[in-house]
Amino acid sequence: MTTITEFQMRKDNLEDTREVIHEAPSLANGEVLAKVDRFAFTANNVTYGIVGERIGYWKFFPVADEGWGIIPVWGFADIVESKHPDVPVGERLYGYWPMATHLVMAPDRVKETRLFDGAAHRAELPPVYNAYGRVKAEPGYDGKMDDDRMVLFPLYATSFCLYDFLKDNDWFGALQVIIPSASSKTAIGTAYATKDDATSPKLVGLTSSRNKAAVEALGLYDQVFTYDEIEKVDAERPAVIIDMSGNGDVLGALHKRLGDNMKFTSNVGVTHYDANAIGSDFIRERSAMFFAPGHIQKRTSDWGPGEFEKRAFAFWHDAAIKSRDWLHIEKKAGSDAVAHAYHDVLAGKTPANAAWVVGF
Ligand SMILES: NC(=O)c1ccc[n+]([C@@H]2O[C@H](COP(=O)([O-])OP(=O)(O)OC[C@H]3O[C@@H](n4cnc5c(N)ncnc54)[C@H](OP(=O)(O)O)[C@@H]3O)[C@@H](O)[C@H]2O)c1
């Protein structure tokens, strides 16, 4: 008898967590049981919880108990039971998993290097999250990059989308790109992509004082300021803001300082979980939410199937190799390690140059 261990959190209070153990259900025809091997945990995953009700992230791995949920994570799993003719035991998948030991899946649209989880409750959710890489069949698959992939692929794919979106919009006429929460990995990826393009505007990073030296040391941003140095931002230069912080005070102060020169703000992330209240200085009419899966769907229809993945993968691979100069991946196993990584990231204690890879 297989038991499943789940790490659950209260949807309205992410600090309240518990471990729930139950028997694995028996598989129906067409289903498989995946055993989650290991996964990454960064601020991105906490954000899935913060915006879970609004964007629907709790719907991927629902639990019976109303009020509780499971945050999704990116990682690898192995098929340990199968009632699907094309997905054998021993298959290894990369994709979107619950913080749990196992997931029952209903593989659908099974192709050589990819399949989807066709579970009914996921049908309406963005396809990017329902797709899984069949890694053993991927051309050029390199297991030595598994950790980099879990931590960085979802983030740097978003960075690639952001660069592509800004470029496609002629940078909204900006001469500077300002990135609050510049020490986040999604921000750093965006900086890599922007820096690679000699025609890009200059890059300004905003960060907390504890992370300023590390952000400067990356050598990617032309200027780095702390959140209490917003008066040093050049208000004469038209600016586009790529916001990872979701910090209402920071955005209000930036918008007030830039005025008409605030050409566009892309609201990407919410790393400052406790500071989301948007004040009266925030310029709503030139701000919009950015949702990477939406951009990926747009590019898939513009460029044809597989092309976005090819370009994003090439970008991620190159940037991940560069990131080895500064990124420390902390690897731990066991229920306590999962809980520790979760609470460490939630409390903002994980250093900017670090990331967790954990498993039960
Ligand atoms: N819209 C989309 O489609 C999309 C896709 C991918 C990612 N994102 C978002 O991008 C953001 C960055 O994700 P990531 O995984 O790249 O982040 P990360 O690398 O884990 O970010 C770490 C940084 O976030 C800030 N931070 C983290 N916890 C904090 C806390 N409790 N209090 C204050 N600051 C805290 C700090 O930056 P500073 O000191 O520099 O502020 C810290 O160095 C997330 O909100 C994520 O959801 C959005």
The ligand as an ORCA input file, in Angstrom:
! r2SCAN-3c Opt
* xyz 0 1
  N       3.797     37.062    -13.582
  C       4.404     35.931    -13.892
  O       4.024     35.250    -14.842
  C       5.575     35.481    -13.080
  C       6.361     34.390    -13.489
  C       7.487     34.034    -12.734
  C       7.791     34.747    -11.568
  N       6.971     35.777    -11.192
  C       7.211     36.506     -9.939
  O       8.503     37.044     -9.815
  C       8.788     37.215     -8.417
  C      10.214     36.766     -8.172
  O      10.261     35.349     -8.028
  P      11.676     34.600     -7.816
  O      11.364     33.169     -7.550
  O      12.564     35.001     -8.933
  O      12.163     35.277     -6.446
  P      13.452     34.986     -5.554
  O      14.647     34.824     -6.388
  O      13.153     33.919     -4.563
  O      13.469     36.422     -4.846
  C      14.176     36.682     -3.716
  C      14.091     38.188     -3.454
  O      12.751     38.629     -3.209
  C      12.735     39.597     -2.145
  N      12.053     38.946     -1.018
  C      11.789     37.622     -0.896
  N      11.099     37.364      0.237
  C      10.879     38.554      0.819
  C      10.205     38.940      2.010
  N       9.579     38.056      2.810
  N      10.208     40.261      2.315
  C      10.813     41.158      1.499
  N      11.462     40.814      0.335
  C      11.492     39.539      0.023
  C      14.191     39.935     -1.898
  O      14.534     40.889     -2.925
  P      14.868     42.460     -2.744
  O      15.629     42.595     -1.478
  O      15.693     42.771     -3.972
  O      13.556     43.175     -2.758
  C      14.845     38.600     -2.221
  O      16.220     38.707     -2.499
  C       7.739     36.407     -7.650
  O       6.779     37.246     -7.017
  C       7.116     35.584     -8.750
  O       5.794     35.205     -8.497
  C       5.874     36.141    -11.905
*
